[in-house]
Amino acid sequence: MKTDTQLQQDVIAELNWEPSVDAAQIGVEVKDGIVTLAGRVSSYAEKWNAERAAQRVSGVKALAIELDVTLLGLGKRTDADIARSVENVLQWKTFLSNDAIKVMVEDGWITLSGEVDWQYQRLAAADAVRYLIGVRGVSDNIMIKSQVTPTNVKSDIEAALYRRAEHDGQNISVEVHGADVTLTGKVHGWDERELATHAAWGTPGVRKVVDNLTIAY
């Protein structure tokens, strides 16, 4: 198991390795395996990429994000301009009807709402707007239409975990209540954790996934 000092050095090195991040503007603190990123970034996309870079480092148990998005020069746009760009990019990059997703922009912060059939559609909408110029943050409040058959959901997710797990998928417990799924147990890293939640979201009609998984290194 890595010490906090080793983990800090690895996270700093990973941030330096990530070309989309100005690592010199980001401070890294670590206590008991919990990593805190603090400082300033020039866009929401840079903030997102910094978070993802830290998650890639083995040994990170949790992340605390204290990064401020400071827009400079051409990065500043009006909310109306951003809203128009959001509507356009959603039409270009997603296969959703025009009225499926509602958009609100306040002080550069985008809030997406509405209903879609699948989790991948929800993720595609958030991915499409994350890299727009002038965006300071994204709140994804899009809901998934419930189409589940509860008796089959548990077995379908467990089968998917068994197919995909790098380690013993039996370490993950699946509980289903209506259209909501709760995952508990231990995984061996952020990648395996993401794999488990992706398997749960891949079941048609799942409306919510509660991730209570812990990372055991």
Secondary structure, DSSP 8 states (H G I E B T S, - for coil): ---HHHHHHHHHHHHHH-TTS-GGGEEEEEETTEEEEEEEESSHHHHHHHHHHHHTSTT--EEEEEEEE---GGG---HHHHHHHHHHHHHHH----TTSEEEEEETTEEEEEEEES-HHHHHHHHHHHHTSTT--EEEEEEEE-----HHHHHHHHHHHHHHH-SS-GGGEEEEEETTEEEEEEEESSHHHHHHHHHHHHTSTT--EEEEEEEE--
